[in-house]
Amino acid sequence: MKKSNSIILFNQKQIRRIWDEEKELWYFSIIDIVEILTESPRPRKYWSALKTKLKQEGSELSQKVGQLKLESLDGKKYLTDVADTETLLRLIQSIPSSKAEPFKLWLAKVGYERIEETEDPELAFDRAMKIYLQKGYSREWINQRLKSIEVRKELTDEWQEREMKEGLEYAILTNEITKAWADRSVRDYKKFKRLKKENLRDNMTNLELVLNMLAEVSTTEISKKKKPKGLENNKQVARAGGFAAKKARLEIERQTGESVITAKNTKILKGKQNPFLPNRSNK
């Protein structure tokens, strides 16, 4: 069963979701929705109590709630209670909230948009563009970021072809690529930028994004040629792809006399007109 994870916004609040290609259904994180509708400081406790109540009442809804792995704030994936649109609409009836009706309309709109995106993938990029613009990113940076998503997808498709496991093995290979081109592990890179749970790519400059893309597309092409088997061989390919981008990074640094890797992040640069254009103060 092929699935793709993503995050969507409702009134600027993030809701995790996962698309099941075989069933052609979105499954949404129930805890995220409960938190938004109830504004409870303890949404997990609220959902646990509601789930128990539904079971005691013999509601069939409790049987329709499933569990799928969704990415948490710490960047790791955990089994999370999820429900499709139909089940969610019925669950919402059990939650007294002034936001219930707008949320129903939002769910219907999201479902329709996914059907549109399946027929015309360009629409998904258009919607991603709007979300990044709402967050204050420059159009130039957004174009690079959207391209990086496309490059990343091609790489993960190649890893899937090489029978690498989504999750831990993808993370290991990503770390090898990053260490090779940036001379920092993903963890150290995030620490250098003073990030905790934020997305690293969302805090890269245009130049950092371009070099990261070069590392990933190089890894993809090398992998297609060498067809590595097993994690260790794939790690060697990942390092080779990363080193190709490192050569470009070192040459840029030699020519400019400054580091490509910057400690700046979106919080530091908030309010700037074009926050992710590298300049001479980016060291």
C-alpha positions as CSV (number, residue, x, y, z in Angstrom):
1,M,0.0,0.0,0.0
2,K,1.7,3.2,-1.2
3,K,1.3,6.2,1.1
4,S,2.6,9.7,1.1
5,N,2.8,12.0,4.1
6,S,2.1,15.7,4.2
7,I,0.9,18.5,6.4
8,I,-2.0,20.8,5.7
9,L,-3.1,24.0,7.5
10,F,-6.5,24.8,9.0
11,N,-6.6,28.4,10.3
12,Q,-2.8,28.3,10.5
13,K,-2.8,25.1,12.6
14,Q,-1.0,22.1,11.2
15,I,-2.8,18.8,10.6
16,R,-0.8,15.7,9.7
17,R,-2.3,13.5,7.0
18,I,-1.4,10.5,4.9
19,W,-2.6,9.6,1.4
20,D,-3.5,6.0,0.6
21,E,-3.1,5.6,-3.2
22,E,-4.8,2.2,-3.3
23,K,-7.9,3.4,-1.5
24,E,-7.6,7.0,-2.8
25,L,-8.4,8.4,0.7
26,W,-6.8,10.9,3.0
27,Y,-6.3,9.7,6.6
28,F,-6.0,12.6,9.1
29,S,-4.4,12.7,12.5
30,I,-7.3,12.7,15.0
31,I,-5.3,14.2,17.8
32,D,-4.4,17.2,15.7
33,I,-8.0,17.8,14.8
34,V,-9.2,17.3,18.4
35,E,-6.6,19.9,19.5
36,I,-7.9,22.4,17.1
37,L,-11.6,21.9,17.7
38,T,-11.4,21.7,21.5
39,E,-8.5,24.1,22.1
40,S,-7.8,21.7,25.0
41,P,-4.3,22.0,26.6
42,R,-4.4,18.2,26.9
43,P,-5.9,17.0,23.5
44,R,-4.6,13.4,24.0
45,K,-6.4,13.1,27.3
46,Y,-9.6,14.5,25.7
47,W,-9.4,12.1,22.7
48,S,-8.7,9.1,25.0
49,A,-11.8,9.9,27.1
50,L,-13.9,10.4,23.9
51,K,-12.7,7.1,22.5
52,T,-13.5,5.3,25.7
53,K,-17.0,6.9,25.7
54,L,-17.6,5.9,22.1
55,K,-16.6,2.3,22.8
56,Q,-18.9,2.1,25.9
57,E,-21.8,3.4,23.8
58,G,-21.1,0.7,21.2
59,S,-20.4,3.2,18.5
60,E,-19.1,1.7,15.3
61,L,-16.9,4.8,14.9
62,S,-14.3,3.4,17.4
63,Q,-13.9,0.4,15.1
64,K,-13.2,2.7,12.1
65,V,-10.3,4.5,13.7
66,G,-7.0,3.1,12.5
67,Q,-3.3,3.7,13.3
68,L,-0.7,4.7,10.8
69,K,2.9,6.1,11.3
70,L,3.0,9.9,11.1
71,E,5.9,12.2,11.7
72,S,5.9,13.8,15.2
73,L,7.5,17.0,16.3
74,D,10.8,15.2,17.1
75,G,11.1,14.2,13.5
76,K,10.4,10.5,14.2
77,K,7.4,8.6,13.0
78,Y,5.0,7.0,15.5
79,L,1.8,5.1,15.3
80,T,-1.0,7.7,15.4
81,D,-4.8,7.4,15.5
82,V,-6.1,8.4,12.1
83,A,-9.5,8.5,10.3
84,D,-10.7,9.1,6.8
85,T,-12.9,12.1,5.9
86,E,-16.2,10.2,6.4
87,T,-15.3,8.9,9.8
88,L,-13.9,12.3,10.9
89,L,-17.1,14.1,9.9
90,R,-19.0,11.7,12.2
91,L,-16.5,12.0,15.0
92,I,-16.8,15.8,14.9
93,Q,-20.5,15.4,15.8
94,S,-19.3,14.1,19.2
95,I,-17.2,17.2,19.8
96,P,-19.0,20.3,20.9
97,S,-17.2,23.2,19.1
98,S,-18.0,26.4,17.3
99,K,-15.4,25.4,14.7
100,A,-17.2,22.2,13.8
101,E,-19.1,23.6,10.8
102,P,-16.1,25.5,9.2
103,F,-14.1,22.3,9.8
104,K,-16.6,20.2,7.9
105,L,-16.4,22.5,4.9
106,W,-12.6,22.5,5.1
107,L,-12.5,18.7,5.0
108,A,-14.7,18.6,2.0
109,K,-12.5,21.1,0.2
110,V,-9.4,19.2,1.1
111,G,-10.8,16.0,-0.3
112,Y,-11.8,17.7,-3.6
113,E,-8.3,19.3,-3.9
114,R,-6.6,15.9,-3.6
115,I,-8.6,14.6,-6.5
116,E,-7.7,17.6,-8.5
117,E,-4.0,17.2,-7.6
118,T,-4.1,13.5,-8.7
119,E,-5.3,14.7,-12.1
120,D,-3.0,17.7,-12.3
121,P,0.1,17.4,-10.0
122,E,1.0,21.1,-10.7
123,L,-1.8,22.2,-8.5
124,A,-0.1,20.6,-5.5
125,F,2.9,22.9,-6.1
126,D,0.7,25.9,-6.5
127,R,-0.9,25.3,-3.1
128,A,2.5,24.7,-1.5
129,M,3.6,28.0,-3.0
130,K,0.7,29.8,-1.3
131,I,1.5,28.2,2.1
132,Y,5.1,29.3,2.0
133,L,4.1,32.8,0.9
134,Q,1.8,33.0,3.8
135,K,4.7,32.1,6.1
136,G,6.7,35.1,4.6
137,Y,9.2,33.4,2.4
138,S,10.4,35.1,-0.8
139,R,9.3,33.8,-4.2
140,E,12.8,33.1,-5.3
141,W,13.4,30.9,-2.2
142,I,10.1,29.1,-2.6
143,N,10.9,28.2,-6.2
144,Q,14.1,26.6,-5.0
145,R,12.3,24.8,-2.1
146,L,9.6,23.4,-4.4
147,K,12.4,22.1,-6.8
148,S,14.1,20.5,-3.8
149,I,10.9,18.6,-3.0
150,E,10.8,17.3,-6.6
151,V,14.5,16.3,-6.4
152,R,14.0,14.6,-3.0
153,K,11.0,12.6,-4.3
154,E,13.2,11.3,-7.2
155,L,15.8,10.2,-4.7
156,T,13.4,8.4,-2.4
157,D,11.8,6.7,-5.4
158,E,15.3,5.4,-6.3
159,W,15.9,4.3,-2.7
160,Q,12.6,2.4,-2.8
161,E,13.8,0.8,-6.0
162,R,16.9,-0.3,-4.1
163,E,14.7,-1.8,-1.4
164,M,15.7,0.7,1.3
165,K,13.2,1.0,4.1
166,E,11.4,4.3,4.6
167,G,12.1,5.9,7.9
168,L,15.3,4.8,9.6
169,E,17.3,3.8,6.5
170,Y,16.1,6.9,4.6
171,A,17.3,9.0,7.6
172,I,20.7,7.2,7.7
173,L,21.3,7.8,4.0
174,T,20.2,11.4,4.2
175,N,22.6,11.9,7.0
176,E,25.4,10.4,4.9
177,I,24.7,12.8,2.1
178,T,24.6,15.8,4.4
179,K,27.8,14.9,6.2
180,A,29.5,14.5,2.8
181,W,28.6,17.8,1.3
182,A,28.2,20.0,4.4
183,D,30.8,18.4,6.7
184,R,28.0,18.2,9.3
185,S,25.5,15.6,10.2
186,V,21.8,16.6,10.0
187,R,21.8,16.8,13.8
188,D,24.8,19.1,13.9
189,Y,23.6,21.2,11.0
190,K,20.3,21.8,12.8
191,K,22.2,22.6,16.0
192,F,24.4,25.1,14.1
193,K,21.3,26.8,12.9
194,R,19.8,26.8,16.4
195,L,16.9,24.6,15.3
196,K,15.1,22.0,17.4
197,K,12.2,20.4,15.7
198,E,12.0,22.7,12.7
199,N,12.6,21.4,9.2
200,L,16.2,21.9,8.2
201,R,15.5,22.6,4.5
202,D,12.9,25.2,5.4
203,N,15.8,27.0,7.2
204,M,18.4,26.8,4.4
205,T,19.4,29.7,2.1
206,N,19.0,29.5,-1.6
207,L,22.6,28.5,-2.0
208,E,22.4,25.8,0.7
209,L,19.2,24.4,-0.9
210,V,20.9,24.3,-4.3
211,L,23.9,22.4,-3.0
212,N,21.7,20.0,-1.1
213,M,19.8,19.4,-4.3
214,L,23.0,18.8,-6.2
215,A,24.0,16.3,-3.5
216,E,20.7,14.5,-3.8
217,V,20.4,14.5,-7.6
218,S,24.0,13.2,-7.8
219,T,23.2,10.4,-5.4
220,T,20.1,9.5,-7.5
221,E,22.1,9.4,-10.8
222,I,25.0,7.4,-9.2
223,S,22.6,4.9,-7.7
224,K,20.8,4.4,-11.0
225,K,24.2,3.5,-12.6
226,K,25.6,1.4,-9.8
227,K,22.3,-0.2,-8.6
228,P,23.7,-0.8,-5.0
229,K,22.3,-3.6,-2.9
230,G,22.0,-3.4,0.9
231,L,22.4,-0.4,3.3
232,E,26.2,-0.3,3.3
233,N,26.5,-0.1,-0.5
234,N,23.8,2.6,-0.6
235,K,25.6,4.5,2.1
236,Q,28.7,4.5,-0.2
237,V,26.6,5.9,-3.1
238,A,25.1,8.5,-0.8
239,R,28.6,9.7,0.3
240,A,29.7,9.8,-3.4
241,G,26.7,12.0,-4.3
242,G,27.4,14.3,-1.3
243,F,31.1,14.7,-2.2
244,A,30.1,15.9,-5.7
245,A,28.3,18.8,-4.1
246,K,31.1,19.3,-1.6
247,K,33.5,20.1,-4.4
248,A,31.1,22.8,-5.7
249,R,30.7,24.2,-2.1
250,L,34.5,24.4,-1.6
251,E,35.0,26.2,-4.9
252,I,32.3,28.7,-4.1
253,E,33.8,29.3,-0.7
254,R,37.3,29.7,-2.3
255,Q,35.9,32.3,-4.8
256,T,33.8,34.3,-2.3
257,G,36.0,33.9,0.8
258,E,33.1,33.1,3.0
259,S,31.3,30.0,4.2
260,V,28.3,28.7,2.3
261,I,26.9,27.1,5.5
262,T,25.1,29.8,7.4
263,A,23.8,29.8,11.0
264,K,20.9,32.0,10.0
265,N,17.4,30.6,10.1
266,T,13.8,31.8,9.5
267,K,13.4,33.1,13.1
268,I,16.5,35.2,12.9
269,L,15.6,36.6,9.4
270,K,11.9,37.1,10.1
271,G,10.7,40.4,8.7
272,K,13.4,40.8,6.0
273,Q,12.0,41.4,2.6
274,N,13.9,38.6,0.9
275,P,15.2,36.5,3.9
276,F,16.9,33.7,2.1
277,L,19.2,35.4,-0.3
278,P,22.8,34.8,1.0
279,N,24.9,37.9,1.7
280,R,28.2,38.7,3.1
281,S,26.9,38.6,6.7
282,N,25.7,35.0,6.5
283,K,28.8,33.5,8.1
